[in-house]
Each structure stands twice: as C-alpha cells, then as structure tokens.
Amino acid sequence: MLLLTAPVSAALFEENSPDTSATEGTSATGPETSLATTESPVPTIVSDQPDYPPGGRVTLTGENWQGDTTVHVVVNDTLGMTWSYETDAEVQEDGTISVELWIAYYFISDYDVVATGNETGRVARTTFTDTRRYTGTVFHDADGDGTQDPGEVGISGIGVRVYLDSGSIGTLDASDSLRWSGTTNTSGFYDTGNNVAGNNDRVIVAIVKPLVDPSAFTQTLPINATSGRADCAYDSSLFQWGYYFQQSGNTDYTRNFGLRGSIPITVTAHAKTKVYGADDPAFTYTYTGALQSGDSFSGALSRVAGEAAGVYPINQGTLSLRPYYTISYTGADLTITKATLSVNATAQSKTYGDPDPTLTYTFSGSSSTTTRRIRISLARHLSAAVPGRRSPVVPTLSVSPT
C-alpha cells in the first residue's frame, strides 16, 4: 500500500499544493552544480627522440602529474621481452617528471613506455624505436681498382639516397619509396642517422650524378662487386650501381662508392704590371667549370724571377685542386716598367782661375726609386776657359737594387 500511495500523494501534492518545488529543487540540484568542475589535465610521458641507436641515451619527460608525488615508469622491449627498465620519478612542483636511461646495447626494434601515478593510479603511455643507420664514403678511385687506397680522397657534395626495396629484389623500380636523402660532407662521408629502416626491411643505397657535367665521373664501386649490388638504371639521375641488402637485427651497414674520372677546369691568369722597384702585385685569375660543393683552390700562381725592367711569364705555380679535377692553365705576363727619376743640377759660379765648386743637385721620382740606393755623380762639360761662358753640368747615375 505504501508503495502505491506514495506516488499518488506526490501527484496530489504537486496538483493541489502551492508550487514550492522550485525552492526544494534549487536545494536539491545545488550539490550537482558544485560537482561539475573542470577535469584535470591528462598526464603525459614522451621521449626526446622517436628513434635511437643501440645503447643510446633516452630522456623521458612528462607533464600534468599534479596529485602524485612519484610516478612509476616502466620501459620494456615490446616484441622480444628481452630487456626492461623501471624506476620511480619524483613529481616536481609544476607537475613535471624526468627520467634518463640508456637502452639495450643490442638492437631492439620497439620499446613501450608506461608511466603510472603511484597515488592517483593515472596512466600515460608512449613508444620509441631502435632503427639502423647506414654510412659510407664516396671517394675518387684514381686507379679504378674499386678500393679506397691511401691518397684517394673523398668527394664532397655527392647526393646519397636510401630506398625501401618493395618491388623486384635488388632492382630500383617505381614501387620503391625514398626513405632518406642527403649529401656527402667535405670528406666524402655520408651518415643516414637512426631513422631509415626497421628490422627485416630491404633497402637500396644509391648515389646521385653531379648536376654539373654528370659525365665527369665513371663508377668503379660497386660496379665490380660480386654480391649485394643493386641495379639503379631505372632512375637516370643516379649512377647505375647501388647496394642492396636486407636489414638484419642489430646490424649497421657501411657502403662505400668509388668514382673515377675528372672534372675539367680552365684557369686563366690576369696580366699584371708594376714599376721597377715596387712589390709584385697579387697574381689573380678566373676559372671556368664547376667545383663540387665544398671544394676550392689551394696554392697560388707564381712568376719567373727577376727585377729588371722587362716581361716575366706568370706560371700556374702551386695552384691546384683535388685529384678528380683536370686544370687547363692559360698564362699571362708580368711587365716591369722603368721607374722615372728626375735629377736637377744646382747652378754654380766661380771666379776665373779658381777651382770648380762642389757640384750639387736635387732629385725626385716614384716611391719605388726614392727608396732604392741611387748613385749620382755630376761633371761639367769641359770647354775653353772664357770668362762669363756657361759650362753645362751633366749627371751620370746608377741604381743599386739593394
């Protein structure tokens, strides 16, 4: 009966009684309003890089861990379950955490990270990977034997590409996607870093022909390789032969490329002049042909020795480039012109019958002559001793180069 009449009483009350439910409703819903607060930010955990080499240092950081004093962090080898790491990270006043660790020294493809608040039980997750790297040198194979011998230097600025070999094994084709692209440094070295391919991926590493004069080089390595050679003829911008291999476990790969040939460079010296006694001007030149990125001339032009007025050939001297360039040199001349020196004798007089006075002079000229040791002597023209007659004074001079 009570269960039946209670709803009726409520209905009668609502129908016949003054509507006081608003006050009661406000009182009833008040606690519900106070509970509708803004949710706390979701805690996070992230790694400082997406990929690491074996044995690499990993830094994990997290935010929004207010409410916990410590967070339990577990890092685990996802697939093989061969390695794990765990620690409790202290929560800072701003809600952040930080953990530093070193992963396994051997290859592990995937890592999982689980962070759990020790007080609140809140959980954050992330992942990172351990991928492989590919390195090598593109070198000038002067003797063409496919081996980098002493003195065979690396070639800078050569493009290197890594493809995922998805189609026909060991042959570059339209189905193969580009995974990495870069250029060799000043030593001819390339390094893809640790973000190229995963475990069991098939890859092709190839090099790009120089944009300027691509026929300057012919390939010697891996053209002579008996295994692991990939055919890259599909892309005419590449040298034909690259390397093919299948990624295996914790293996890093080093693959060198040999190129033989020369890039023609024409050097033309500029004609120069100087006045006798002056220092030599700088011997300059222009050149035609394209240098590879990072390459430059070393050494300097020189000239045939001599300081007397005349013409002296300017030679190539020690001016040179790296061994994979051929320099064609066109010389020029240094012309040494005579210096100008003006000598002015000082007028003199004497009484007939007296000995000649000392003959004196002044002189002027370019700085190159006035700084040289100059010998000047004066003598007068001998003529009949006639009172009042003028007798010319004639100078003779010599210049010492010291």
C-alpha positions as CSV (number, residue, x, y, z in Angstrom):
1,M,0.0,0.0,0.0
2,L,2.7,2.4,0.8
3,L,4.4,1.8,-2.4
4,L,1.1,2.5,-4.2
5,T,0.0,5.6,-2.3
6,A,3.4,7.3,-2.2
7,P,3.3,8.2,-5.9
8,V,-0.3,9.3,-5.6
9,S,0.5,11.5,-2.6
10,A,3.2,13.1,-4.6
11,A,0.9,13.6,-7.5
12,L,-1.8,15.2,-5.3
13,F,0.8,17.4,-3.7
14,E,2.1,18.6,-7.0
15,E,-1.5,19.2,-8.2
16,N,-3.2,20.8,-5.2
17,S,-0.4,22.4,-3.2
18,P,1.4,25.7,-3.9
19,D,4.5,25.1,-6.1
20,T,7.3,25.1,-3.6
21,S,9.3,22.7,-5.6
22,A,11.4,25.4,-7.1
23,T,13.0,26.1,-3.7
24,E,13.4,22.5,-3.0
25,G,14.7,21.9,-6.5
26,T,17.3,24.5,-6.1
27,S,18.4,23.0,-2.9
28,A,18.4,19.5,-4.5
29,T,20.4,20.5,-7.5
30,G,22.9,22.6,-5.7
31,P,25.3,19.8,-4.9
32,E,25.1,18.6,-8.6
33,T,26.3,22.0,-9.8
34,S,29.2,22.1,-7.4
35,L,30.4,18.7,-8.7
36,A,30.6,19.8,-12.3
37,T,34.2,21.1,-12.0
38,T,36.8,21.3,-14.9
39,E,38.6,18.0,-15.4
40,S,42.3,17.8,-14.5
41,P,44.8,17.9,-17.5
42,V,45.7,14.5,-18.8
43,P,49.2,13.4,-17.7
44,T,51.8,12.7,-20.4
45,I,55.0,10.9,-21.0
46,V,57.2,11.5,-24.1
47,S,60.7,10.6,-25.4
48,D,63.1,13.3,-26.6
49,Q,63.6,11.4,-29.9
50,P,61.5,8.9,-31.9
51,D,64.5,6.7,-32.7
52,Y,67.7,5.8,-31.0
53,P,70.9,3.7,-31.8
54,P,71.6,0.7,-29.7
55,G,72.9,1.8,-26.3
56,G,71.6,5.3,-26.9
57,R,70.6,7.7,-24.1
58,V,66.9,8.3,-23.8
59,T,65.3,11.2,-21.9
60,L,61.6,10.8,-20.9
61,T,59.6,13.7,-19.7
62,G,56.1,14.1,-18.5
63,E,53.6,16.8,-17.6
64,N,50.3,17.3,-15.6
65,W,51.2,14.8,-12.8
66,Q,49.9,17.0,-10.0
67,G,48.2,14.9,-7.4
68,D,51.0,12.3,-7.4
69,T,54.3,12.6,-5.5
70,T,56.0,9.9,-7.6
71,V,55.3,8.2,-10.9
72,H,56.4,4.6,-11.7
73,V,57.9,4.4,-15.1
74,V,58.4,1.1,-16.9
75,V,60.3,0.8,-20.3
76,N,60.0,-2.6,-21.9
77,D,61.1,-4.4,-25.1
78,T,57.7,-4.8,-26.7
79,L,58.3,-7.7,-29.0
80,G,61.1,-9.8,-27.7
81,M,60.6,-9.2,-23.9
82,T,64.4,-9.5,-23.5
83,W,65.0,-6.2,-21.8
84,S,63.2,-3.8,-19.4
85,Y,63.9,-0.8,-17.1
86,E,61.8,0.7,-14.3
87,T,62.1,3.5,-11.8
88,D,60.1,5.9,-9.7
89,A,60.3,9.5,-10.9
90,E,59.7,12.4,-8.5
91,V,56.9,14.8,-9.4
92,Q,58.1,18.4,-9.4
93,E,56.0,21.4,-8.1
94,D,54.9,22.2,-11.6
95,G,53.7,18.6,-12.2
96,T,56.6,17.5,-14.4
97,I,58.8,14.4,-14.3
98,S,62.0,13.5,-16.0
99,V,63.8,10.1,-16.4
100,E,67.1,9.4,-18.2
101,L,68.1,5.9,-19.2
102,W,70.3,4.0,-21.6
103,I,68.6,1.4,-23.8
104,A,70.0,-2.0,-24.6
105,Y,73.4,-2.1,-26.4
106,Y,72.0,-4.6,-28.9
107,F,69.2,-4.0,-31.5
108,I,65.6,-3.9,-30.3
109,S,63.1,-2.7,-32.8
110,D,60.3,-1.3,-30.5
111,Y,60.1,0.0,-26.9
112,D,56.9,0.6,-24.9
113,V,56.8,3.2,-22.0
114,V,54.1,3.0,-19.3
115,A,54.0,5.7,-16.6
116,T,51.6,5.2,-13.6
117,G,50.9,7.7,-10.8
118,N,51.7,6.0,-7.5
119,E,48.9,8.0,-5.7
120,T,46.2,8.5,-8.3
121,G,46.7,5.4,-10.5
122,R,46.6,7.6,-13.6
123,V,48.4,6.1,-16.6
124,A,50.3,7.6,-19.6
125,R,52.0,5.7,-22.4
126,T,54.4,6.3,-25.3
127,T,56.7,4.3,-27.6
128,F,60.0,4.8,-29.4
129,T,62.1,2.6,-31.7
130,D,65.6,1.5,-32.3
131,T,66.3,1.7,-36.1
132,R,69.5,1.2,-38.1
133,R,71.9,3.6,-39.7
134,Y,73.9,3.4,-43.0
135,T,77.2,5.2,-43.5
136,G,80.0,5.2,-46.1
137,T,82.4,7.3,-48.2
138,V,82.2,8.3,-51.9
139,F,85.8,8.5,-53.0
140,H,87.9,9.4,-56.0
141,D,89.2,6.0,-57.2
142,A,92.2,7.3,-59.1
143,D,93.5,3.8,-60.2
144,G,90.0,2.4,-60.8
145,D,90.5,-0.7,-58.7
146,G,87.3,-0.3,-56.6
147,T,89.3,0.2,-53.3
148,Q,90.0,3.4,-51.5
149,D,93.8,3.5,-51.4
150,P,95.9,6.0,-49.5
151,G,95.7,9.4,-51.1
152,E,92.3,8.7,-52.8
153,V,90.2,11.4,-51.2
154,G,86.5,11.6,-50.6
155,I,84.3,13.6,-52.9
156,S,82.1,16.2,-51.3
157,G,78.6,17.2,-52.3
158,I,77.6,13.9,-53.9
159,G,73.9,13.1,-53.3
160,V,73.1,9.8,-51.5
161,R,69.6,8.2,-51.4
162,V,68.2,5.2,-49.4
163,Y,65.1,3.5,-50.9
164,L,62.8,0.9,-49.3
165,D,63.1,-2.0,-51.8
166,S,59.5,-3.1,-52.1
167,G,59.5,-4.4,-55.7
168,S,61.9,-6.6,-57.5
169,I,64.7,-7.5,-55.1
170,G,67.9,-5.7,-55.8
171,T,66.5,-3.5,-58.6
172,L,65.2,0.0,-58.2
173,D,61.8,0.5,-59.7
174,A,58.6,2.6,-59.4
175,S,57.4,0.8,-56.3
176,D,60.4,1.6,-54.2
177,S,59.9,4.6,-51.9
178,L,62.6,7.1,-50.9
179,R,63.4,6.8,-47.2
180,W,66.4,9.2,-46.8
181,S,68.3,11.7,-49.0
182,G,71.5,13.7,-48.1
183,T,74.9,14.7,-49.5
184,T,78.5,13.7,-48.6
185,N,80.4,16.1,-46.4
186,T,83.8,17.7,-47.2
187,S,85.4,14.3,-46.5
188,G,83.1,12.5,-48.9
189,F,81.3,10.8,-45.9
190,Y,77.5,10.2,-45.5
191,D,75.5,9.2,-42.5
192,T,71.8,8.5,-42.6
193,G,71.3,8.6,-38.8
194,N,69.0,6.2,-37.0
195,N,65.7,6.7,-38.7
196,V,65.8,5.0,-42.0
197,A,64.7,1.4,-41.9
198,G,63.4,-1.2,-39.4
199,N,64.2,-4.8,-38.8
200,N,63.9,-7.1,-41.9
201,D,63.4,-4.2,-44.3
202,R,65.0,-4.5,-47.7
203,V,66.9,-1.3,-48.8
204,I,68.8,0.1,-51.7
205,V,71.5,2.7,-51.2
206,A,72.4,4.7,-54.4
207,I,74.4,7.9,-55.3
208,V,73.3,10.8,-57.5
209,K,75.3,12.0,-60.5
210,P,76.6,15.6,-60.1
211,L,74.2,18.1,-61.6
212,V,77.1,19.9,-63.4
213,D,78.9,17.8,-66.0
214,P,77.5,14.4,-64.8
215,S,79.7,12.6,-67.3
216,A,82.8,13.7,-65.5
217,F,82.9,10.5,-63.4
218,T,82.6,6.8,-64.1
219,Q,81.7,4.4,-61.3
220,T,84.2,1.8,-60.1
221,L,82.5,0.6,-56.9
222,P,80.2,-1.3,-56.5
223,I,80.3,-2.0,-60.3
224,N,83.0,-4.7,-59.6
225,A,81.1,-6.1,-56.6
226,T,80.2,-9.8,-56.9
227,S,77.3,-9.7,-54.4
228,G,75.0,-7.1,-52.9
229,R,74.9,-4.9,-56.0
230,A,71.7,-3.2,-56.9
231,D,70.7,-2.0,-60.4
232,C,69.5,1.6,-60.3
233,A,69.3,2.2,-64.1
234,Y,65.6,2.9,-63.6
235,D,66.5,6.5,-62.5
236,S,68.9,8.2,-64.9
237,S,69.8,10.8,-62.3
238,L,71.6,8.1,-60.3
239,F,74.8,6.2,-61.0
240,Q,73.7,2.8,-62.3
241,W,75.1,0.6,-59.4
242,G,74.0,0.9,-55.8
243,Y,73.9,-1.6,-52.9
244,Y,71.1,-3.9,-51.9
245,F,70.7,-5.6,-48.5
246,Q,68.1,-6.8,-46.1
247,Q,68.2,-5.3,-42.7
248,S,69.0,-7.9,-40.1
249,G,68.8,-7.4,-36.3
250,N,71.3,-5.1,-34.8
251,T,73.5,-4.6,-37.9
252,D,74.6,-1.2,-39.1
253,Y,75.9,-1.1,-42.6
254,T,78.8,0.7,-44.2
255,R,78.8,1.0,-48.0
256,N,81.5,2.9,-50.0
257,F,81.2,4.1,-53.6
258,G,84.2,4.6,-55.9
259,L,84.2,7.1,-58.8
260,R,86.9,7.6,-61.3
261,G,87.3,10.5,-63.8
262,S,88.0,14.2,-63.8
263,I,86.1,17.5,-63.9
264,P,87.7,19.9,-66.4
265,I,88.5,23.3,-65.0
266,T,90.1,26.1,-67.1
267,V,92.2,28.7,-65.3
268,T,93.2,32.0,-67.0
269,A,95.8,34.2,-65.4
270,H,95.4,38.0,-65.5
271,A,98.2,40.2,-67.0
272,K,99.9,42.4,-64.4
273,T,102.3,45.4,-64.5
274,K,104.5,47.1,-61.9
275,V,107.0,49.9,-61.9
276,Y,110.6,48.9,-61.3
277,G,111.4,48.7,-57.6
278,A,107.7,48.1,-56.5
279,D,106.5,44.9,-54.8
280,D,104.8,42.3,-57.0
281,P,101.0,42.7,-57.4
282,A,98.7,39.9,-56.4
283,F,98.5,37.3,-59.2
284,T,94.9,36.7,-59.9
285,Y,92.9,34.5,-62.3
286,T,89.5,33.5,-63.4
287,Y,88.3,30.0,-64.0
288,T,85.5,28.2,-65.9
289,G,84.0,24.9,-64.9
290,A,82.0,23.9,-61.8
291,L,83.6,22.9,-58.5
292,Q,81.8,20.4,-56.3
293,S,80.2,21.7,-53.1
294,G,82.9,22.4,-50.5
295,D,85.9,22.2,-53.0
296,S,88.2,25.2,-53.6
297,F,91.6,26.1,-55.0
298,S,94.7,25.8,-52.9
299,G,98.2,27.3,-53.6
300,A,99.0,30.4,-55.7
301,L,100.3,31.5,-59.1
302,S,104.0,32.4,-59.4
303,R,106.2,34.2,-61.9
304,V,109.7,33.8,-63.4
305,A,112.2,35.5,-61.1
306,G,113.8,38.9,-62.0
307,E,113.6,42.6,-61.1
308,A,115.0,44.4,-64.0
309,A,112.6,46.2,-66.4
310,G,111.1,43.6,-68.7
311,V,108.5,40.9,-69.2
312,Y,108.1,37.9,-66.9
313,P,105.7,34.9,-67.5
314,I,103.2,34.2,-64.8
315,N,103.0,30.4,-64.2
316,Q,100.5,28.1,-62.5
317,G,102.8,27.7,-59.6
318,T,101.3,25.7,-56.7
319,L,97.7,26.5,-57.7
320,S,95.8,23.2,-57.6
321,L,92.5,21.3,-56.9
322,R,91.6,17.9,-55.6
323,P,92.7,15.0,-57.7
324,Y,89.4,14.5,-59.5
325,Y,89.9,17.8,-61.4
326,T,91.9,18.4,-64.5
327,I,93.2,22.0,-64.8
328,S,93.9,23.6,-68.1
329,Y,96.1,26.7,-67.5
330,T,96.4,29.8,-69.7
331,G,99.2,32.0,-68.5
332,A,99.9,35.8,-68.7
333,D,102.8,38.1,-68.2
334,L,104.1,40.5,-65.5
335,T,105.6,43.6,-67.1
336,I,108.1,45.6,-65.1
337,T,108.3,49.2,-66.4
338,K,111.2,51.6,-65.9
339,A,111.0,54.0,-63.0
340,T,111.1,57.7,-63.6
341,L,113.8,59.7,-61.8
342,S,114.4,63.5,-62.2
343,V,117.8,65.0,-61.4
344,N,118.2,68.7,-61.3
345,A,121.7,70.1,-61.0
346,T,122.2,73.3,-58.9
347,A,123.6,76.2,-60.8
348,Q,127.1,77.2,-59.7
349,S,129.6,80.0,-60.5
350,K,133.2,80.7,-59.8
351,T,135.9,83.3,-60.4
352,Y,138.1,82.7,-63.4
353,G,141.1,80.7,-62.3
354,D,139.5,79.3,-59.1
355,P,138.9,75.6,-58.7
356,D,135.4,74.3,-59.5
357,P,132.9,74.4,-56.7
358,T,131.3,71.3,-55.5
359,L,128.5,70.4,-57.9
360,T,125.2,69.7,-56.1
361,Y,121.8,68.5,-57.2
362,T,118.2,67.6,-56.2
363,F,116.2,64.7,-57.5
364,S,112.6,63.4,-57.4
365,G,110.9,60.2,-58.5
366,S,108.4,57.5,-57.6
367,S,108.5,56.0,-54.1
368,S,109.9,52.8,-55.6
369,T,113.0,54.7,-56.8
370,T,113.5,57.1,-53.9
371,T,113.7,54.2,-51.5
372,R,116.4,52.5,-53.6
373,R,120.1,53.1,-53.3
374,I,121.0,55.6,-56.1
375,R,124.4,56.7,-57.1
376,I,124.6,60.1,-58.9
377,S,127.7,61.9,-60.0
378,L,127.9,65.3,-61.8
379,A,130.5,66.6,-64.2
380,R,130.6,69.8,-66.2
381,H,131.3,70.0,-69.8
382,L,134.9,71.0,-70.4
383,S,135.2,74.0,-72.7
384,A,137.6,76.8,-73.4
385,A,138.1,78.9,-70.3
386,V,136.4,82.0,-71.3
387,P,135.2,84.4,-68.6
388,G,131.4,84.6,-68.4
389,R,130.8,81.5,-70.5
390,R,128.4,78.8,-69.2
391,S,129.6,75.3,-68.9
392,P,126.7,72.6,-68.8
393,V,126.7,70.2,-65.8
394,V,126.0,66.6,-67.0
395,P,124.8,64.0,-64.5
396,T,125.5,60.3,-64.6
397,L,123.7,57.8,-62.3
398,S,123.3,54.2,-61.4
399,V,120.7,52.4,-59.2
400,S,121.5,49.6,-56.9
401,P,118.7,47.0,-56.4
402,T,119.5,46.8,-52.8
